[in-house]
Amino acid sequence: VQLQASGGGLVQAGGSLRLSCEASGGTFSRYAVGWFRQAPGKERELVACINTNGNPDYTDSVKGRFIISRDNGKNTAYLQMYSLKLEDTAVYLCAARHAYYTAKNYYQSSDYDYWGQGTQVTVSS
């Protein structure tokens, strides 16, 4: 499956952005999806993930501010980000893996087989 991430940009602190991850080449509904981010000099970290049943999970730092969702009819996953902070600045990457008919969430970057190209999110003061 191929993934195309989009929607990043420059936003002021407290603002909002919605990232999209469009998939092609596979049956999207059978894939678990994760959004990761990587800031300069920092390790890649999971931001949010969603399983094939649409159940989400989040890293603590974004709980209550970010919402991950999926629209299987559009082969697209989304990351809606509210109340953005300076520390949210990073390259955001979407990733997917076939869930093999389980409803699991996956939390490690090594769990994912397919990656999009990343989209830059910059939060300014």
DSSP file with accessible surface (Angstrom, degrees, kcal/mol):
  #  RESIDUE AA STRUCTURE BP1 BP2  ACC     N-H-->O    O-->H-N    N-H-->O    O-->H-N    TCO  KAPPA ALPHA  PHI   PSI    X-CA   Y-CA   Z-CA
    1    1 A V              0   0   21      0, 0.0     2,-0.4     0, 0.0    24,-0.2   0.000 360.0 360.0 360.0 143.7    0.0    0.0    0.0
    2    2 A Q  E     -A   24   0A 121     22,-3.2    22,-2.1   112,-0.1     2,-0.4  -0.883 360.0-155.9-108.1 141.4    1.2    3.5   -0.7
    3    3 A L  E     -A   23   0A  14    112,-0.4     2,-0.5    -2,-0.4   114,-0.4  -0.951   7.8-168.5-121.1 137.5    0.6    6.4    1.7
    4    4 A Q  E     -A   22   0A 113     18,-2.2    18,-2.7    -2,-0.4     2,-0.3  -0.963  10.0-161.9-127.2 111.7    0.4   10.1    0.9
    5    5 A A  E     +A   21   0A   2     -2,-0.5     2,-0.3    16,-0.2    16,-0.2  -0.702  19.5 156.7 -93.4 145.8    0.4   12.5    3.8
    6    6 A S  E     +A   20   0A  59     14,-2.3    14,-2.7    -2,-0.3   113,-0.1  -0.954  32.3  75.4-154.7 170.0   -0.7   16.1    3.5
    7    7 A G        +     0   0   36     -2,-0.3    11,-0.3     1,-0.3    -1,-0.1   0.359  57.5 133.9 106.3  -4.2   -2.1   19.0    5.4
    8    8 A G        +     0   0   27     12,-0.1     2,-0.3    84,-0.1    -1,-0.3  -0.152  21.8 125.8 -70.4 172.9    0.9   20.3    7.3
    9    9 A G  E     -d  121   0B  30    111,-0.8   113,-2.8   110,-0.1     2,-0.5  -0.987  58.5 -52.1 167.5-167.7    1.8   23.9    7.5
   10   10 A L  E     +d  122   0B 130     -2,-0.3     2,-0.3   111,-0.2   113,-0.2  -0.868  54.3 166.2-102.2 128.5    2.7   26.9    9.7
   11   11 A V  E     -d  123   0B  21    111,-2.6   113,-2.6    -2,-0.5     2,-0.1  -0.988  34.6-111.6-142.2 149.3    0.2   27.7   12.4
   12   12 A Q  E >   -d  124   0B 134     -2,-0.3     3,-2.5   111,-0.2    72,-0.2  -0.470  50.5 -83.5 -77.4 153.4    0.3   29.9   15.5
   13   13 A A  T 3  S+     0   0   53    111,-2.9    72,-0.2     1,-0.3    -1,-0.1  -0.299 120.3  30.0 -54.5 136.2    0.2   28.4   18.9
   14   14 A G  T 3  S+     0   0   54     70,-3.2    69,-0.6     1,-0.3    -1,-0.3   0.248  99.9 115.5  92.4  -9.6   -3.3   27.6   19.9
   15   15 A G    <   -     0   0   21     -3,-2.5    69,-2.4    69,-0.2     2,-0.3  -0.077  57.8-121.5 -84.2-173.1   -4.3   27.0   16.3
   16   16 A S        +     0   0   57     66,-0.2     2,-0.3    67,-0.2    66,-0.2  -0.915  21.7 178.2-132.5 153.1   -5.5   23.9   14.5
   17   17 A L  E     - B   0  81A  35     64,-2.0    64,-3.5    -2,-0.3     2,-0.5  -0.978  17.1-145.9-146.1 153.7   -4.5   21.8   11.6
   18   18 A R  E     - B   0  80A 127    -11,-0.3     2,-0.3    -2,-0.3    62,-0.2  -0.984  13.9-159.3-123.6 122.1   -5.9   18.6   10.0
   19   19 A L  E     - B   0  79A   0     60,-2.8    60,-2.3    -2,-0.5     2,-0.4  -0.736   5.9-156.8 -94.8 146.9   -3.5   16.1    8.5
   20   20 A S  E     -AB   6  78A  25    -14,-2.7   -14,-2.3    -2,-0.3     2,-0.4  -0.938   9.7-165.7-123.4 148.2   -4.7   13.6    5.9
   21   21 A a  E     -AB   5  77A   1     56,-2.6    56,-2.4    -2,-0.4     2,-0.5  -0.920  12.1-165.2-133.7 103.4   -3.1   10.2    5.0
   22   22 A E  E     -AB   4  76A 115    -18,-2.7   -18,-2.2    -2,-0.4     2,-0.3  -0.799   6.5-156.8 -96.4 130.4   -4.5    8.8    1.7
   23   23 A A  E     +A    3   0A   4     52,-3.5     2,-0.3    -2,-0.5   -20,-0.2  -0.766  13.1 176.6-106.6 149.2   -3.8    5.2    1.0
   24   24 A S  E     +A    2   0A  62    -22,-2.1   -22,-3.2    -2,-0.3     3,-0.1  -0.985  55.0  39.9-145.5 152.5   -3.8    3.4   -2.3
   25   25 A G  S    S+     0   0   69     -2,-0.3     2,-0.3   -24,-0.2    -1,-0.1   0.552 102.3  57.2  91.9   7.3   -3.0   -0.1   -3.5
   26   26 A G  S    S-     0   0   31    -24,-0.1     2,-1.3     5,-0.0    -1,-0.2  -0.949  95.5 -83.8-155.0 174.3   -4.6   -2.1   -0.7
   27   27 A T    >   -     0   0   71     -2,-0.3     3,-2.3     1,-0.2     4,-0.2  -0.744  43.5-163.5 -86.4  95.9   -7.8   -2.7    1.1
   28   28 A F  G >  S+     0   0    3     -2,-1.3     3,-2.2     1,-0.3    -1,-0.2   0.803  79.9  66.2 -56.9 -35.1   -7.5    0.2    3.5
   29   29 A S  G 3  S+     0   0   48      1,-0.3    -1,-0.3    43,-0.2    43,-0.1   0.702  97.3  56.8 -62.1 -18.2  -10.1   -1.1    6.0
   30   30 A R  G <  S+     0   0  104     -3,-2.3    69,-3.0     2,-0.1     2,-0.4   0.404  93.9  87.9 -93.2   4.0   -7.8   -4.1    6.8
   31   31 A Y  E <   -E   98   0B  22     -3,-2.2     2,-0.3    67,-0.3    67,-0.2  -0.867  67.9-141.0-110.5 134.6   -4.9   -1.8    7.8
   32   32 A A  E     -E   97   0B   1     65,-2.6    65,-2.0    -2,-0.4     2,-0.4  -0.654  26.4-150.1 -80.5 149.1   -4.1   -0.3   11.2
   33   33 A V  E     -EF  96  50B   1     17,-2.3    17,-2.7    -2,-0.3     2,-0.4  -0.943  14.7-173.2-128.2 142.3   -2.8    3.2   10.9
   34   34 A G  E     -EF  95  49B   0     61,-2.6    61,-2.6    -2,-0.4     2,-0.5  -0.980  15.1-147.7-131.7 147.2   -0.5    5.3   13.0
   35   35 A W  E     +EF  94  48B   0     13,-3.2    12,-3.2    -2,-0.4    13,-1.7  -0.977  24.8 178.9-109.4 127.2    0.6    8.9   13.0
   36   36 A F  E     -EF  93  46B   3     57,-3.4    57,-2.6    -2,-0.5     2,-0.3  -0.772  10.7-156.7-117.4 165.3    4.1    9.5   14.2
   37   37 A R  E     -EF  92  45B  13      8,-2.4     8,-2.7    -2,-0.3     2,-0.4  -0.991   4.8-165.4-142.6 152.8    6.2   12.7   14.5
   38   38 A Q  E     -E   91   0B  74     53,-2.3    53,-2.4    -2,-0.3     6,-0.2  -0.957   5.4-165.5-140.8 119.0    9.9   13.4   14.5
   39   39 A A    >   -     0   0   21     -2,-0.4     3,-2.4     4,-0.4    51,-0.1  -0.679  45.2 -76.7 -96.4 156.2   11.4   16.7   15.6
   40   40 A P  T 3  S+     0   0  122      0, 0.0    -1,-0.1     0, 0.0     3,-0.1  -0.274 118.4   6.5 -55.6 129.4   15.0   17.7   14.9
   41   41 A G  T 3  S+     0   0   93      1,-0.2     2,-0.3    -3,-0.1    -3,-0.0   0.500 113.0 101.8  77.9   3.9   17.4   15.9   17.2
   42   42 A K  S <  S-     0   0  143     -3,-2.4    -1,-0.2     1,-0.0     2,-0.1  -0.826  74.7-104.2-120.0 160.0   14.6   13.7   18.7
   43   43 A E        -     0   0  172     -2,-0.3    -4,-0.4     1,-0.1     2,-0.2  -0.422  44.6 -94.2 -77.0 155.6   13.5   10.2   18.2
   44   44 A R        -     0   0   92     -6,-0.2     2,-0.4    -2,-0.1    -6,-0.2  -0.463  49.0-168.2 -66.1 136.5   10.4    9.4   16.2
   45   45 A E  E     -F   37   0B  76     -8,-2.7    -8,-2.4    -2,-0.2     2,-0.3  -0.969  24.7-111.7-132.3 147.8    7.4    9.0   18.5
   46   46 A L  E     +F   36   0B  24     -2,-0.4   -10,-0.3    61,-0.3     3,-0.1  -0.584  28.8 178.3 -73.5 132.4    3.9    7.7   18.1
   47   47 A V  E     -     0   0B   0    -12,-3.2    12,-2.4     1,-0.4     2,-0.3   0.823  64.6 -19.3 -97.0 -49.2    1.3   10.4   18.3
   48   48 A A  E     -FG  35  58B   0    -13,-1.7   -13,-3.2    10,-0.2    -1,-0.4  -0.986  55.6-164.0-158.4 154.3   -1.9    8.4   17.7
   49   49 A C  E     -FG  34  57B   0      8,-2.4     8,-2.0    -2,-0.3     2,-0.4  -0.967   2.4-161.9-141.7 158.5   -3.0    5.1   16.2
   50   50 A I  E     -FG  33  56B   3    -17,-2.7   -17,-2.3    -2,-0.3    56,-0.1  -0.998  12.1-143.4-143.6 135.3   -6.3    3.7   15.1
   51   51 A N    >   -     0   0    8      4,-2.0     3,-1.9    -2,-0.4    54,-0.1  -0.268  39.0 -89.4 -92.7-176.6   -7.2    0.1   14.6
   52   52 A T  T 3  S+     0   0   28     50,-0.4    51,-0.1    52,-0.3   -21,-0.1   0.701 126.3  56.5 -69.8 -17.7   -9.4   -1.5   11.9
   53   53 A N  T 3  S-     0   0  115      2,-0.1    -1,-0.3    51,-0.1    50,-0.1   0.435 120.0-108.5 -87.8  -1.8  -12.5   -1.1   14.2
   54   54 A G    <   +     0   0   30     -3,-1.9    -2,-0.1     1,-0.3    16,-0.1   0.574  69.2 147.3  86.2  11.9  -11.8    2.7   14.4
   55   55 A N        -     0   0   87     14,-0.0    -4,-2.0    49,-0.0    -1,-0.3  -0.700  32.7-154.4 -84.8 126.0  -10.7    2.6   18.0
   56   56 A P  E     -G   50   0B  59      0, 0.0     2,-0.3     0, 0.0    -6,-0.2  -0.515  15.7-171.5 -98.7 164.5   -8.0    5.2   18.7
   57   57 A D  E     -G   49   0B  52     -8,-2.0    -8,-2.4    -2,-0.2     2,-0.3  -0.972   9.5-161.8-148.9 154.9   -5.2    5.6   21.1
   58   58 A Y  E     -G   48   0B  44     -2,-0.3   -10,-0.2   -10,-0.2     2,-0.2  -0.957  25.9-108.0-137.6 151.5   -3.0    8.5   21.8
   59   59 A T    >>  -     0   0   43    -12,-2.4     3,-1.8    -2,-0.3     4,-0.8  -0.494  44.4-111.1 -72.3 150.9    0.3    9.4   23.4
   60   60 A D  G >4 S+     0   0  123      1,-0.3     3,-0.8     2,-0.2    -1,-0.1   0.831 111.3  64.0 -57.2 -35.6   -0.3   11.3   26.7
   61   61 A S  G 34 S+     0   0   58      1,-0.2    -1,-0.3     3,-0.0   -14,-0.0   0.665 111.0  36.3 -68.2 -14.5    1.0   14.7   25.4
   62   62 A V  G X> S+     0   0    0     -3,-1.8     3,-2.5   -15,-0.2     4,-2.2   0.442  82.0 126.3-116.0  -3.1   -1.8   15.0   22.8
   63   63 A K  T << S+     0   0  111     -4,-0.8     4,-0.1    -3,-0.8    -3,-0.0  -0.342  81.8  16.5 -59.1 133.4   -4.7   13.5   24.6
   64   64 A G  T 34 S+     0   0   88      2,-0.4    -1,-0.3     1,-0.1     3,-0.1   0.322 125.7  60.1  85.8  -9.3   -7.6   15.9   24.6
   65   65 A R  T <4 S+     0   0   25     -3,-2.5    17,-2.2     1,-0.2     2,-0.3   0.666  97.5  51.2-117.2 -33.1   -6.1   17.9   21.8
   66   66 A F  E  <  -C   81   0A   4     -4,-2.2    -2,-0.4    15,-0.2     2,-0.4  -0.844  58.6-164.1-111.7 148.1   -5.7   15.5   18.8
   67   67 A I  E     -C   80   0A  84     13,-2.7    13,-3.2    -2,-0.3     2,-0.4  -0.986   3.9-160.5-132.1 123.4   -8.2   13.3   17.2
   68   68 A I  E     +C   79   0A   6     -2,-0.4     2,-0.3    11,-0.2    11,-0.2  -0.814  22.6 159.8 -99.0 141.4   -7.3   10.4   14.9
   69   69 A S  E     -C   78   0A  48      9,-1.9     9,-2.8    -2,-0.4     2,-0.3  -0.936  23.5-145.6-150.2 171.3  -10.0    9.1   12.6
   70   70 A R  E     -C   77   0A  34     -2,-0.3     2,-0.5     7,-0.3     7,-0.2  -0.996   8.0-160.4-144.6 147.8  -10.4    7.1    9.4
   71   71 A D  E > > -C   76   0A  58      5,-3.2     5,-2.0    -2,-0.3     3,-1.0  -0.905   8.4-172.8-126.3  98.5  -12.8    7.0    6.5
   72   72 A N  G > 5S+     0   0   59     -2,-0.5     3,-0.8     1,-0.3   -43,-0.2   0.815  83.8  61.7 -65.7 -29.0  -12.5    3.6    4.8
   73   73 A G  G 3 5S+     0   0   74      1,-0.2    -1,-0.3    -3,-0.1   -45,-0.0   0.802 112.9  37.0 -65.6 -26.9  -14.7    4.7    1.9
   74   74 A K  G < 5S-     0   0  129     -3,-1.0    -1,-0.2     2,-0.2    -2,-0.2   0.311 106.0-127.1-103.8   3.8  -12.1    7.4    1.1
   75   75 A N  T < 5 +     0   0   62     -3,-0.8   -52,-3.5    -4,-0.4     2,-0.4   0.859  69.4 126.4  53.7  39.6   -9.1    5.3    1.9
   76   76 A T  E   < -BC  22  71A  12     -5,-2.0    -5,-3.2   -54,-0.2     2,-0.3  -0.981  47.7-161.1-136.8 138.6   -8.0    8.1    4.2
   77   77 A A  E     -BC  21  70A   0    -56,-2.4   -56,-2.6    -2,-0.4     2,-0.3  -0.867  18.3-156.0-110.8 152.2   -6.9    8.5    7.8
   78   78 A Y  E     -BC  20  69A  25     -9,-2.8    -9,-1.9    -2,-0.3     2,-0.4  -0.908  16.9-159.3-128.3 153.6   -6.9   11.9    9.5
   79   79 A L  E     -BC  19  68A   0    -60,-2.3   -60,-2.8    -2,-0.3     2,-0.6  -0.910  14.1-164.5-130.6 104.2   -5.2   13.6   12.4
   80   80 A Q  E     -BC  18  67A  43    -13,-3.2   -13,-2.7    -2,-0.4     2,-0.5  -0.817   9.6-163.9 -88.4 124.1   -7.2   16.6   13.6
   81   81 A M  E     +BC  17  66A   0    -64,-3.5   -64,-2.0    -2,-0.6     2,-0.3  -0.946  10.2 177.4-117.5 123.4   -4.9   18.8   15.8
   82   82 A Y        +     0   0  101    -17,-2.2   -66,-0.2    -2,-0.5   -67,-0.2  -0.790  61.6  20.2-115.8 163.3   -6.3   21.4   18.2
   83   83 A S  S    S-     0   0   68    -69,-0.6    -1,-0.2    -2,-0.3   -68,-0.2   0.899  83.5-157.2  48.1  49.6   -4.6   23.8   20.7
   84   84 A L        -     0   0    2    -69,-2.4   -70,-3.2   -72,-0.2     2,-0.3  -0.264   6.8-156.5 -64.7 143.2   -1.3   23.3   19.0
   85   85 A K    >   -     0   0   90    -72,-0.2     3,-2.2    -3,-0.1     4,-0.3  -0.784  31.0-107.8-116.6 161.5    1.8   24.0   21.1
   86   86 A L  G >  S+     0   0   86      1,-0.3     3,-1.8    -2,-0.3    37,-0.4   0.879 118.4  60.4 -55.2 -37.4    5.3   24.9   20.1
   87   87 A E  G 3  S+     0   0  126      1,-0.3    -1,-0.3   -48,-0.0   -48,-0.0   0.527  88.6  71.9 -74.1  -3.3    6.4   21.5   21.1
   88   88 A D  G <   +     0   0    0     -3,-2.2    -1,-0.3     2,-0.0     2,-0.2   0.543  69.0 119.4 -83.3  -7.0    4.1   19.9   18.5
   89   89 A T    <   +     0   0   39     -3,-1.8     2,-0.3    -4,-0.3    33,-0.2  -0.417  42.1 104.9 -61.7 124.9    6.5   21.2   15.8
   90   90 A A  E    S- H   0 121B   2     31,-2.1    31,-2.8    -2,-0.2     2,-0.5  -0.961  76.7 -78.1-178.7 170.3    7.8   18.2   13.8
   91   91 A V  E     -EH  38 120B  50    -53,-2.4   -53,-2.3    -2,-0.3     2,-0.5  -0.842  48.3-148.1 -85.4 128.1    7.6   16.2   10.7
   92   92 A Y  E     -EH  37 119B   0     27,-3.1    27,-2.4    -2,-0.5     2,-0.4  -0.866  15.8-172.4-104.2 131.1    4.4   14.1   10.9
   93   93 A L  E     -E   36   0B  17    -57,-2.6   -57,-3.4    -2,-0.5     2,-0.3  -0.964  13.3-146.3-124.0 139.2    4.4   10.8    9.2
   94   94 A a  E     -E   35   0B   0     -2,-0.4    22,-2.7   -59,-0.2     2,-0.3  -0.779  19.7-175.9-101.0 151.0    1.6    8.3    8.7
   95   95 A A  E     -EI  34 115B   0    -61,-2.6   -61,-2.6    -2,-0.3     2,-0.3  -0.965   5.5-166.8-142.6 156.4    2.1    4.6    8.7
   96   96 A A  E     -EI  33 114B   1     18,-2.3    18,-2.2    -2,-0.3    17,-1.3  -0.976   6.2-177.4-144.5 154.0    0.1    1.5    8.1
   97   97 A R  E     -E   32   0B  48    -65,-2.0   -65,-2.6    -2,-0.3     2,-0.3  -0.984  38.6-101.1-148.2 149.6    0.3   -2.2    8.6
   98   98 A H  E     -E   31   0B  30     -2,-0.3   -67,-0.3   -67,-0.2   -70,-0.0  -0.514  25.9-155.2 -69.3 131.9   -2.1   -5.0    7.7
   99   99 A A    >   -     0   0    1    -69,-3.0     3,-1.5    -2,-0.3     5,-0.2   0.494  22.9-134.4 -90.1  -4.6   -3.9   -6.1   10.8
  100  100 A Y  T 3   -     0   0  151    -70,-0.4     3,-0.1     1,-0.3   -69,-0.1   0.905  69.6 -54.4  49.9  46.9   -4.6   -9.6    9.6
  101  101 A Y  T 3  S+     0   0  168    -71,-0.3     2,-0.3     1,-0.2    -1,-0.3   0.676 111.4 119.3  65.9  20.4   -8.3   -9.4   10.7
  102  102 A T    <   -     0   0   56     -3,-1.5   -50,-0.4   -72,-0.2     2,-0.3  -0.757  65.1-133.2-105.5 162.5   -7.4   -8.5   14.3
  103  103 A A        +     0   0   45     -2,-0.3     2,-0.3   -52,-0.1   -52,-0.1  -0.435  55.2 142.4-110.0  56.3   -8.5   -5.3   16.0
  104  104 A K        -     0   0  115     -2,-0.3     2,-0.4    -5,-0.2   -52,-0.3  -0.672  45.2-139.1 -97.1 151.1   -5.2   -4.4   17.4
  105  105 A N        -     0   0   30     -2,-0.3     2,-0.4   -54,-0.1   -54,-0.1  -0.833  18.1-146.6 -98.9 149.9   -3.5   -1.1   17.9
  106  106 A Y        +     0   0   14     -2,-0.4   -56,-0.1   -73,-0.2    -9,-0.0  -0.960  18.1 178.4-123.9 135.2    0.2   -0.9   17.1
  107  107 A Y        +     0   0   98     -2,-0.4     2,-0.4   -73,-0.1   -61,-0.3   0.583  53.6  76.7-117.1 -14.9    2.5    1.4   19.0
  108  108 A Q  S >  S-     0   0  119      1,-0.1     3,-1.8   -63,-0.1     4,-0.4  -0.792  71.9-132.3-104.9 145.1    6.0    0.9   17.8
  109  109 A S  G >  S+     0   0   53     -2,-0.4     3,-1.6     1,-0.3    -1,-0.1   0.872 109.2  62.0 -61.0 -30.6    7.4    2.3   14.5
  110  110 A S  G 3  S+     0   0  100      1,-0.3    -1,-0.3     3,-0.0    -3,-0.0   0.651  91.5  67.5 -70.5 -13.0    8.8   -1.2   13.8
  111  111 A D  G <  S+     0   0   46     -3,-1.8     2,-0.3   -14,-0.0    -1,-0.3   0.679  89.2  81.0 -74.4 -19.0    5.2   -2.5   13.8
  112  112 A Y    <   -     0   0   10     -3,-1.6   -15,-0.2    -4,-0.4     3,-0.1  -0.728  52.2-174.7-100.8 140.7    4.4   -0.7   10.6
  113  113 A D        +     0   0   93    -17,-1.3     2,-0.4    -2,-0.3   -16,-0.2   0.675  69.5  51.3-101.0 -24.8    5.3   -1.8    7.1
  114  114 A Y  E     -I   96   0B  87    -18,-2.2   -18,-2.3  -112,-0.0     2,-0.4  -0.963  62.4-173.9-126.4 137.4    4.3    1.2    5.0
  115  115 A W  E     -I   95   0B  78     -2,-0.4  -112,-0.4   -20,-0.2   -20,-0.2  -0.971  16.7-137.6-132.9 141.6    5.1    4.8    5.5
  116  116 A G        -     0   0   10    -22,-2.7  -112,-0.2    -2,-0.4     3,-0.1  -0.324  37.2-101.4 -82.0-179.2    4.1    8.1    3.9
  117  117 A Q        -     0   0  101   -114,-0.4   -24,-0.1     1,-0.1  -113,-0.1   0.586  59.5-113.2 -86.5 -11.0    6.6   10.8    3.0
  118  118 A G        -     0   0   13    -24,-0.1     2,-0.4     1,-0.1   -25,-0.2   0.172  18.3-131.2  92.9 147.1    5.9   13.1    6.0
  119  119 A T  E     - H   0  92B  20    -27,-2.4   -27,-3.1  -113,-0.1     2,-0.3  -1.000  22.6-120.2-137.3 135.0    4.4   16.5    6.3
  120  120 A Q  E     - H   0  91B  89     -2,-0.4  -111,-0.8   -29,-0.2     2,-0.5  -0.589  22.5-170.4 -81.7 130.6    5.9   19.4    8.2
  121  121 A V  E     -dH   9  90B   0    -31,-2.8   -31,-2.1    -2,-0.3     2,-0.5  -0.989   5.8-176.3-117.3 122.6    4.0   21.0   11.0
  122  122 A T  E     -d   10   0B  52   -113,-2.8  -111,-2.6    -2,-0.5     2,-0.5  -0.983   7.5-164.1-123.2 121.9    5.5   24.2   12.4
  123  123 A V  E     -d   11   0B   7     -2,-0.5     2,-0.3   -37,-0.4  -111,-0.2  -0.929  11.8-164.7-106.9 124.4    3.9   25.9   15.4
  124  124 A S  E      d   12   0B  39   -113,-2.6  -111,-2.9    -2,-0.5   -38,-0.0  -0.733 360.0 360.0-109.3 158.1    4.9   29.5   16.0
  125  125 A S              0   0  125     -2,-0.3    -1,-0.1  -113,-0.2   -40,-0.0  -0.339 360.0 360.0 -87.2 360.0    4.5   31.7   19.0
